[in-house]
Amino acid sequence: MLKKNLEQREKPELIAIIQHMLRQEPELQWLLMTPLPTVSSRKSSVDPEVYRQQVLAAMAAGESQRMLPLSPFTKC
């Protein structure tokens, strides 16, 4: 049902939806930089720098999470 709904939308409307979603969840912006696994993407080369930046960002986020004080409700 979701796929059918998206297929019925025009490109400008889809762009507006994506922009709205990214304003709500800016950490998902990396999805726009990563090629999706499709038949056509197998033909093009993948830039490893995109993935390196994602790994570094994930590691930095994990490090900042480790630095937060534990809640009394957090299981160790």
C-alpha positions as a printed NumPy array, in Angstrom:
array([[  0.   ,   0.   ,   0.   ],
       [  2.837,   2.41 ,   0.838],
       [  4.64 ,   1.634,  -2.415],
       [  1.476,   2.25 ,  -4.436],
       [  0.883,   5.525,  -2.616],
       [  4.436,   6.707,  -3.359],
       [  4.23 ,   5.636,  -6.999],
       [  1.157,   7.83 ,  -7.472],
       [  2.965,  10.965,  -6.285],
       [  4.683,  13.45 ,  -8.572],
       [  8.423,  14.049,  -8.173],
       [  8.093,  17.568,  -6.648],
       [  5.674,  16.199,  -4.049],
       [  8.046,  13.33 ,  -3.179],
       [ 10.909,  15.813,  -2.789],
       [  8.757,  17.936,  -0.465],
       [  7.864,  14.859,   1.606],
       [ 11.52 ,  13.85 ,   1.915],
       [ 12.549,  17.379,   2.891],
       [  9.841,  17.457,   5.559],
       [ 10.958,  14.074,   6.891],
       [ 14.574,  15.234,   7.054],
       [ 13.572,  18.342,   9.002],
       [ 11.932,  16.01 ,  11.517],
       [ 14.827,  13.501,  11.56 ],
       [ 18.004,  15.227,  10.24 ],
       [ 20.198,  12.26 ,  11.212],
       [ 18.637,  10.324,   8.318],
       [ 20.29 ,  12.617,   5.781],
       [ 23.01 ,   9.983,   5.235],
       [ 20.4  ,   7.925,   3.348],
       [ 20.564,  10.442,   0.511],
       [ 24.316,   9.95 ,   0.209],
       [ 24.199,   6.155,   0.119],
       [ 23.257,   4.381,  -3.097],
       [ 20.296,   2.093,  -2.631],
       [ 20.763,  -1.564,  -3.578],
       [ 19.105,  -1.658,  -6.982],
       [ 19.983,  -3.27 , -10.285],
       [ 21.158,   0.049, -11.728],
       [ 23.405,   0.791,  -8.734],
       [ 25.43 ,  -2.348,  -9.423],
       [ 26.631,  -0.771, -12.65 ],
       [ 27.939,   2.396, -11.025],
       [ 30.929,   2.633,  -8.756],
       [ 30.464,   3.271,  -5.057],
       [ 32.438,   6.   ,  -3.327],
       [ 33.983,   4.451,  -0.193],
       [ 34.354,   7.936,   1.324],
       [ 30.571,   8.066,   1.846],
       [ 30.71 ,   4.91 ,   3.96 ],
       [ 33.819,   6.061,   5.817],
       [ 32.049,   9.262,   6.856],
       [ 29.027,   7.258,   8.004],
       [ 31.187,   4.936,  10.108],
       [ 33.001,   7.889,  11.698],
       [ 29.685,   9.586,  12.477],
       [ 28.302,   6.384,  14.004],
       [ 31.42 ,   5.923,  16.106],
       [ 31.265,   9.515,  17.31 ],
       [ 27.592,   9.115,  18.205],
       [ 28.37 ,   5.912,  20.096],
       [ 31.201,   7.608,  21.958],
       [ 28.96 ,  10.491,  22.998],
       [ 26.364,   7.968,  24.21 ],
       [ 29.007,   6.263,  26.368],
       [ 29.823,   9.578,  28.002],
       [ 26.238,  10.189,  29.172],
       [ 25.524,   9.485,  32.847],
       [ 23.617,   6.271,  33.404],
       [ 20.01 ,   6.466,  34.426],
       [ 19.081,   4.552,  37.575],
       [ 16.715,   2.592,  35.318],
       [ 19.427,   1.597,  32.827],
       [ 20.517,  -2.013,  32.888],
       [ 24.267,  -2.486,  32.743]])
